[in-house]
Amino acid sequence: MKIGVNILNFGPGTDPGVLRSWAQTVEGLGFDLLMLSDHIAITPDVSERYPAPFYEPFTTLSWLAGLTTRIRLGTTVLIAPYRHPLLTARMAANLNELSGGRLVLGVGVGWAREEFAALGIPFERRGRLTDEHLRAVREAWADTSAYGDRRIPVWIGGHSDAGLRRAVRLGDAWHPLRRTMPWLREAPGKLHAYAEEQGLPVPGFAPRIILKVTDTPVGGADRLAGEGTIDQIMDDLEQLRSLGAEAVVLDPYGGDPRETHRPRTAWQALAAVAAHLDPPHTRTDPS
């Protein structure tokens, strides 16, 4: 099972130097995947959660590709309706080629109504637009003379039944975000059942979970996977491995934009996870 990190590409504490340090720290700790989120118009509904500056993922990943050597690069998740599918196909294929085949394209439908309005895209049609987008991107990639023949895995984000169905029809993996362990334990069964119902191959399972290390155990039915003591977090990862997850992405952002001024807190949590992996990942000093 591969373990990735969703790094912070937004907020008042983020600048090129911090982004460089995020990438070098995550790769230095031995993680397998570095992922970024996506917004274009930082409207009030977006800025409440993810304030400016916001570094666009394709641009930023292209730059980080030149600063890293081994780690895979991805989006968690690219909002499909925000771009023309041929633009997505071209940028993704070029980034994949320039990085030596390291791209994972995570795609979602989006949630920010005001951002959709600012971009002139009908919010109510975002699901259908995402399906059309993915079909068009795959059709474009079929022309390997124009887009290259390096395969780009497509992860479908979202935890709804619609997201699950989209993953079976159009994705290589299902990428639900920030759920509890009881929910995640049921997810692979739902994925297999829907794939069997449709007579389609079962896609992979690649959830994104929170990373919040606490000194004392966290209890309760609403505890998110990845929240609690380091022992609880490692147990969550082991459970996900046993459920057949091909990858798990750790998300250290707790929702307060002031955290972007304190990236070392997240780096220390990541170092604690890396130290407990079997075999231990390569470690660097996160201070």
N, C-alpha and C positions, 0 to 999 in steps of 0.2 A: 504494500500500500504506500503510495506517494503522499507526502505531506507538504502542503503549500502554505503560503502566507498572503493574506490580503493587506497590502501596505497602504498607508494613507497618502493619497495624491491630491489632498485638498487641505484647506484650513489655514488660519493665520500663522501657524508655526511652520508651515511647509514651504520650502524653497528648493532650488536645484541642489544645493549642498545637502539638505536633509534627505531629499529623494536619493541622492547618490549614497548616503550613509545607510538608508534603509536597504537598498539593493545589496550593498557590500556586506552588511550585517546578515541579512537573510541568506545570501549565498554562502558567506563564511561559516554560518552555523550549520550548513549542510542540508538545508531544506531543498525540496525538489522543484518548487514552483513559486513564482512571484506574480501576484495578480493585482489589478487595479480596477476601480469602479469607474462609472461613466456618467457624466452630465455635461451638457453643452451650454444651456442658458441657465444661469444661476438665479432663478426666480425666487420669490420669497419662500415658497414651500420647499425648495431645494436648500436654500441658504440656512434655513432653520436647523437642518441636520448636517449639511455638508457645505459650509461657507467658502467663499472665495479666499485665496485663489484656487481654482480647480484646474488641474493639469489634465488635458485631454488624453485618453489612454493610448491611442495609436501613436501619437507624437511622443509621449513619454516613454512608452515601451520601446520605441525605436531607438531613443537616446540611451535607455538603460541596457539595451542589447549590446551596445558598444562598450558598456562599463562592466559587463558580466561575461562569463565564458561558458558556464555549465547549466545554470538554472533555467528551467522553462519559464516562459512569459505568457501571461494570459489576462483575460478580462472577466470580472465577476461583479456585474455582467454588463456587456455592451447593450444599450437600449436599441434594439433593431430598428424601430420605426424612425429614429432620428436621422438616419443616413440613407441615401439611395443604395439599394443592394449591390449595384455594380461598383460603387465607391467602397463599400465594405469588402467586397470580394477582392478588389485591387489592393487596398491597403493591407488586408490580412495576408494575402499571398506574397506581397512584397516584403512585409515584415518577417514572415516565415522564412522566406528565401534568404534575406539579409542576416537573419539570426542563426542560420544553419538548421532550420527546421524545429525551432523551439516554441512555436506559438500554440496556445490552446485558446480557442475562441468561445468564451462563455457569453450567452445571449439571453436577454429577457425582454419582457413587454413594456416595462416601465410603470411608474406609479404617480408621477408628479404632474397633476392636471395643468398647473400654470406653465410649466415648462413646455408641455405639449402645445398649449395655446400660443406661447411665444414663438414656437417653431412652425406654427400653422398646420399642425398635424391633428386629426380628429382623435381625441382620447378614447372615445367609445369604440373605435375600430382598431385599437392597438393589437388585440389578439390576432385578428385576421391579417393585419398588416405584417405582423411578425412571421406568421406562417408563409405569406407570400414572399417576404424578404428571404427567409431561409431557403425556400425552393429556388429562388432566383440566384442566390449565392452558390448553391450547390450546382446548379446548371452552368453557371459561369466557370466554376472550377473544373468542370468536366473537360474544358478546353485546356489541356495541359500545355499546349504550345504557347498559350497566352498567359497562363497563370502559374505554370510550374507544376511539377508532379510530386512535390512534397505534401504528404497528407496533413491536414489541419483538423484535429479533433474539435468537434462542436459540442459544448455542454449547454444544456437547456436549463436556465434558472427558473425559480418559482416553486412554491410548495403546494399550489392548488392542484386539483384534479386536471384542470386544463393544461397546466405546466407539465404534469406527468404524461398526459396524452401526447403533448407536443414533443416531449423527449422521445417517446416510443416511435412516433412517426418521422421525426426530422432530426434527431440528435444522436450523438455517440454516447452520451451520458446524461443522466438527470442530476441537476445541481441545486437541490433545495437549500434554503438559507436559514440559519439560526433557529433550529427547532429543539425540542426536548428529546431526551433519549427514548422514552416510550414511543413518541411519534416516529423517530428514526428507525426503531426496531420493526415497526409495521411497514415502513416504506418499501423495502425490497419486495415484500410479498405483493403489494399493490402493483408494483412495476411489472413483476412477472405475470400477474393475473391479466393485466391489460394487454401486455404483449401477446400472451397466448390467445386472448379473445380476438385480437386483430390479426393473428397469424404472422406477427412480425418478430424479428430478433429482439432479445432483451438488451436494452442499452446498459451501459455501466452506471454505477452509483457513485457520485462524487459530491458529498455534502460540504457546505461551508458552515463551520460552527464558531461560536464565540470563543475567545481566549481571555478568561478572567480568573487569575490566580488569587486565591484567598488563603488566609492563615488557618481558618477553621472550616470544617466541612459545611457545604451548602445542602440543605434538605428541601423537601417539598416537591409536589408534582410538577410545579412550574419551573424547576431548575433547568436552565438551558444546557445542552451538551457543551462541554468545554468550560463550564463555570464551577469553581470550587478549588479544593486543594490540588496540589500537583498529582497526588495519588488518584483523586477522582477524575482528573483530566486524562491521565494515562489510561485509566480503566475505560473511559469513554472511547478513546482511540482504539483500544483493544477490542471493545465491543463492535465498533464500526468495521474493524478489520475482519472480525468473525462473521459480520453480516455481508461481507463481500465487497465493501467499498474499495474502489480502485484508487481513490485519492480522497483526502480530507484537506480542506483549506481552513486554516486558523485565522480568525478575524479579531484582532486585539482592540478594535475601536469600540469604546463603551458608549458613544453617543454624545459626549461633551466636546465641542470644538476646542476647548482649552487643552485637551489632551495632545493636540498637535504641537504644542510647545514643549511637551515632555516625552519625546519618542523613546528615551532610554528606559522608561517604565515598561513599555511594550517589548523593547529589545531584551530586557532582563527576564520577562515572562517567557519569551521565545527561547532564550538560552536555557531556562529551567526545563522546558519541554525537550529541547535538543539533548540535554545531558541525560535524560531518562529514556531516550529511545534505544532500541536494541537492534543493531549495534549503535552505540552513541554516535551522533553526528559530530562532525568537526566543529570545534568551538572557537569563537573569538571573544575577546573581552567586549561586552556590550556597553561598557562605560565610556 
